[in-house]
Amino acid sequence: MGLELYHAVKGGNPEKFIHVLERASAEKCLPLIFIFDQVGNVGESLLQVAAQFGREKLAKLITCYYPTLLTRRTINGDTALHVAAKANSSNVIKIILSQYAAEKTNSTGNSMDNGDSELTRLITELGNTSLHEAVYSKHLNGVILLVLADKNVAHYVNKADDKPLPSYHGNSALHAAITTKNLEVSKHFHIAAKNGRDNVVKYLLRNKNFKQLIINEKDKNGISPLHLTSGEFYLDVLFSFTQDKRMDLSIRNNEGLRAIHVAAIK
């Protein structure tokens, strides 16, 4: 991959990218498909560079014109989905998952042929799925998107014997705190989060006078609104919360668990 092409993808301007692409094609007397096929020093594709820098428009353009890059790997085994998960690029994850689903539907069996593996289940040399990478990067939106696309991938174990999302079974204090009818929730955020009332959450979040402390307030069990909605897996509420800069995604309950871990209960 030429340096100019790399910087064109990194810059994120579709018109400039197409201009550089066409010029490279003309100078080297090669069809565009061969330019799309170029890779960097570690085998990264144009799509993986777009994913690394969160370039949504270019990710969509590249996947539309050259969808085989959806499953292309680097020398370490990273797909573009792995890269997007590491880079906290939620919108690129959406684009990749959506385009992959469309290609699977329309494919004759050649371009999307990965045996029996889904894109979400492809692993790196370390055995990491893209969900592993999202969890390690504390990328909650990415975790939600990937689990929604493939719930079974949460049980995949990598070479370090780690699951992306640990399971918590039995009558643990955490499980009881989330499911008990006697859970004390006196704040509107807690009530709306527990009941999946996204319209109420959005209404409350529009009030910019609410400080970070109010939005992240814990009950006596250390449960925040984000923990509650993660436990019930209300995706609309989760997205509303995680897109608000006042929300603390790293907050822990009394058992030391973040919202990502609570989501594993379901």
C-alpha positions as CSV (number, residue, x, y, z in Angstrom):
1,M,0.0,0.0,0.0
2,G,1.4,3.3,-1.1
3,L,1.9,6.1,1.5
4,E,-0.3,8.5,-0.4
5,L,-3.1,5.9,-0.5
6,Y,-2.7,5.3,3.3
7,H,-2.9,9.0,4.1
8,A,-6.0,9.3,1.8
9,V,-7.8,6.7,3.8
10,K,-6.6,8.2,7.1
11,G,-7.8,11.6,6.0
12,G,-11.3,10.3,5.5
13,N,-12.3,12.4,2.5
14,P,-14.1,10.1,0.0
15,E,-13.4,12.4,-3.0
16,K,-9.7,12.6,-2.3
17,F,-9.5,8.9,-1.7
18,I,-11.2,8.1,-5.0
19,H,-8.9,10.6,-6.8
20,V,-5.8,9.0,-5.3
21,L,-7.2,5.5,-6.1
22,E,-7.8,6.4,-9.7
23,R,-4.4,8.0,-10.1
24,A,-2.6,5.0,-8.7
25,S,-4.6,2.8,-11.1
26,A,-3.6,4.9,-14.1
27,E,0.1,5.3,-13.1
28,K,0.5,1.5,-12.5
29,C,-1.8,0.5,-15.4
30,L,-3.8,-1.7,-13.1
31,P,-7.5,-2.2,-12.7
32,L,-9.0,-0.6,-9.5
33,I,-9.6,-4.0,-8.1
34,F,-5.8,-4.5,-7.8
35,I,-5.4,-1.2,-6.1
36,F,-8.1,-2.1,-3.6
37,D,-6.2,-5.3,-3.0
38,Q,-3.0,-3.6,-1.8
39,V,-1.9,-4.1,1.8
40,G,0.4,-2.4,4.3
41,N,3.5,-3.6,6.2
42,V,1.5,-6.0,8.5
43,G,-0.9,-7.0,5.8
44,E,-3.5,-4.4,6.7
45,S,-6.1,-3.6,4.0
46,L,-7.6,-0.3,3.0
47,L,-10.7,-1.3,5.0
48,Q,-8.6,-2.0,8.1
49,V,-7.0,1.4,7.9
50,A,-10.4,3.0,7.6
51,A,-11.6,1.0,10.7
52,Q,-8.5,2.0,12.7
53,F,-9.2,5.7,12.2
54,G,-13.0,5.4,12.4
55,R,-13.6,6.6,8.8
56,E,-17.2,5.6,8.3
57,K,-17.8,7.0,4.8
58,L,-14.7,5.2,3.5
59,A,-15.5,2.0,5.3
60,K,-18.9,2.0,3.6
61,L,-17.5,2.9,0.2
62,I,-14.8,0.2,0.4
63,T,-17.1,-2.6,1.6
64,C,-19.6,-1.8,-1.2
65,Y,-17.0,-1.9,-4.0
66,Y,-14.7,-4.6,-2.6
67,P,-16.6,-6.7,0.0
68,T,-13.9,-9.4,0.1
69,L,-11.9,-7.1,2.4
70,L,-14.5,-7.8,5.1
71,T,-12.8,-11.1,5.9
72,R,-9.2,-10.1,4.9
73,R,-6.7,-10.7,7.8
74,T,-3.4,-9.1,8.8
75,I,-0.4,-11.3,9.6
76,N,-1.7,-11.3,13.2
77,G,-5.1,-12.6,12.1
78,D,-7.0,-9.3,12.6
79,T,-10.0,-8.6,10.4
80,A,-11.4,-5.1,10.0
81,L,-14.0,-6.0,12.6
82,H,-11.2,-6.7,15.1
83,V,-9.5,-3.4,14.2
84,A,-12.8,-1.5,14.6
85,A,-13.4,-3.1,18.0
86,K,-9.9,-2.1,19.2
87,A,-10.3,1.4,17.9
88,N,-13.7,2.0,19.6
89,S,-15.3,2.7,16.2
90,S,-18.9,1.7,16.8
91,N,-20.2,3.1,13.5
92,V,-17.6,1.2,11.5
93,I,-18.6,-2.0,13.4
94,K,-22.2,-1.3,12.4
95,I,-21.2,-0.8,8.7
96,I,-19.0,-4.0,8.7
97,L,-21.7,-6.2,10.3
98,S,-24.4,-4.8,8.0
99,Q,-22.4,-5.2,4.8
100,Y,-21.3,-8.7,5.8
101,A,-24.9,-9.7,6.4
102,A,-25.9,-8.3,3.0
103,E,-23.1,-10.1,1.3
104,K,-23.9,-13.4,2.9
105,T,-27.5,-13.0,1.7
106,N,-26.4,-12.1,-1.9
107,S,-23.3,-14.2,-2.1
108,T,-23.0,-17.2,-4.4
109,G,-20.6,-18.8,-1.9
110,N,-17.3,-17.5,-3.2
111,S,-16.5,-14.0,-1.8
112,M,-17.8,-14.7,1.7
113,D,-16.7,-18.3,2.0
114,N,-15.2,-18.9,5.5
115,G,-16.3,-22.4,6.1
116,D,-18.8,-22.5,8.9
117,S,-17.4,-19.4,10.7
118,E,-19.3,-16.2,11.0
119,L,-17.3,-12.9,10.8
120,T,-17.9,-12.4,14.5
121,R,-16.2,-15.7,15.3
122,L,-13.0,-15.3,13.3
123,I,-10.0,-15.3,15.6
124,T,-6.6,-13.8,15.7
125,E,-3.3,-15.6,16.4
126,L,-4.1,-15.2,20.1
127,G,-7.5,-16.7,19.7
128,N,-9.3,-13.4,20.2
129,T,-12.6,-12.7,18.6
130,S,-13.6,-9.2,17.8
131,L,-15.7,-9.3,21.0
132,H,-12.6,-10.1,23.0
133,E,-11.0,-7.0,21.6
134,A,-14.0,-4.8,22.3
135,V,-14.0,-6.0,25.9
136,Y,-10.3,-5.5,26.3
137,S,-10.6,-2.0,24.9
138,K,-13.6,-1.2,27.3
139,H,-15.7,-0.5,24.2
140,L,-19.2,-0.9,25.6
141,N,-21.0,0.1,22.4
142,G,-18.9,-2.3,20.4
143,V,-19.7,-5.1,22.9
144,I,-23.4,-4.5,22.6
145,L,-23.3,-4.5,18.8
146,L,-21.2,-7.7,18.6
147,V,-23.3,-9.6,21.2
148,L,-26.5,-8.5,19.4
149,A,-25.0,-9.8,16.1
150,D,-23.9,-13.2,17.6
151,K,-24.7,-14.0,21.3
152,N,-22.8,-17.3,21.1
153,V,-19.5,-15.6,20.6
154,A,-19.6,-14.5,24.2
155,H,-18.6,-18.1,25.1
156,Y,-15.6,-18.3,22.8
157,V,-12.4,-19.0,24.8
158,N,-9.1,-17.6,23.5
159,K,-5.6,-19.1,24.0
160,A,-5.3,-17.4,27.4
161,D,-8.4,-19.3,28.4
162,D,-10.4,-16.0,28.6
163,K,-14.0,-15.7,27.6
164,P,-15.0,-12.2,26.3
165,L,-17.7,-11.9,28.9
166,P,-17.4,-13.9,32.1
167,S,-20.5,-15.8,33.3
168,Y,-22.0,-15.3,36.8
169,H,-24.2,-18.1,37.9
170,G,-26.2,-19.1,41.0
171,N,-27.6,-16.9,43.6
172,S,-24.8,-14.4,43.8
173,A,-25.4,-11.1,45.5
174,L,-25.1,-9.3,42.2
175,H,-27.8,-11.5,40.6
176,A,-30.1,-11.0,43.6
177,A,-29.6,-7.3,43.6
178,I,-30.6,-6.9,40.0
179,T,-33.6,-9.3,40.0
180,T,-35.1,-8.7,43.4
181,K,-38.4,-6.9,43.6
182,N,-37.3,-5.2,46.7
183,L,-34.4,-3.4,45.0
184,E,-34.6,0.2,46.2
185,V,-34.6,2.6,43.3
186,S,-35.6,6.0,44.3
187,K,-34.1,7.9,41.3
188,H,-35.8,8.4,38.0
189,F,-32.7,7.3,36.1
190,H,-32.7,4.0,38.0
191,I,-36.4,3.4,37.4
192,A,-36.3,4.3,33.7
193,A,-33.1,2.1,33.2
194,K,-34.6,-0.9,35.0
195,N,-37.8,-0.8,32.9
196,G,-36.2,0.0,29.6
197,R,-37.9,3.3,29.2
198,D,-35.7,4.8,26.5
199,N,-38.0,7.8,25.9
200,V,-37.8,8.7,29.6
201,V,-34.0,8.3,29.6
202,K,-33.6,10.5,26.5
203,Y,-35.9,13.1,28.1
204,L,-33.8,13.1,31.3
205,L,-30.5,13.2,29.5
206,R,-31.6,16.3,27.6
207,N,-31.3,18.2,30.9
208,K,-27.8,19.4,30.7
209,N,-28.0,20.6,34.3
210,F,-27.8,17.0,35.5
211,K,-24.2,16.5,36.6
212,Q,-22.2,13.4,36.1
213,L,-22.7,12.4,39.7
214,I,-26.5,12.3,39.3
215,I,-26.5,10.2,36.2
216,N,-24.0,7.7,37.6
217,E,-25.5,7.7,41.1
218,K,-25.4,4.2,42.8
219,D,-28.0,2.7,45.1
220,K,-27.0,1.0,48.3
221,N,-25.9,-2.1,46.4
222,G,-23.5,-0.1,44.3
223,I,-25.8,-0.4,41.2
224,S,-25.8,2.5,38.8
225,P,-28.5,3.1,36.0
226,L,-26.0,1.7,33.5
227,H,-25.6,-1.5,35.5
228,L,-29.4,-1.9,35.7
229,T,-30.0,-1.5,32.0
230,S,-27.0,-3.7,31.1
231,G,-28.4,-6.5,33.3
232,E,-31.8,-6.3,31.5
233,F,-30.0,-5.8,28.1
234,Y,-32.2,-2.9,26.9
235,L,-30.2,-1.9,23.9
236,D,-31.9,1.4,23.1
237,V,-31.4,2.6,26.7
238,L,-27.7,1.4,26.6
239,F,-27.0,3.4,23.5
240,S,-28.6,6.5,25.0
241,F,-26.5,6.2,28.1
242,T,-23.2,5.3,26.4
243,Q,-23.5,8.2,23.9
244,D,-23.7,10.7,26.8
245,K,-20.3,12.0,27.8
246,R,-21.4,12.3,31.4
247,M,-21.9,8.6,31.7
248,D,-19.0,6.8,33.4
249,L,-18.5,3.5,31.5
250,S,-15.9,2.3,34.0
251,I,-18.0,2.6,37.1
252,R,-18.1,-0.5,39.3
253,N,-20.7,-1.9,41.7
254,N,-20.0,-3.3,45.1
255,E,-18.8,-6.5,43.7
256,G,-16.3,-4.6,41.5
257,L,-18.1,-5.3,38.2
258,R,-18.5,-3.0,35.3
259,A,-21.7,-2.8,33.2
260,I,-20.0,-5.0,30.6
261,H,-19.7,-7.8,33.1
262,V,-23.3,-7.4,34.2
263,A,-24.5,-7.8,30.6
264,A,-23.1,-11.3,30.7
265,I,-25.8,-12.4,33.1
266,K,-28.3,-12.4,30.3
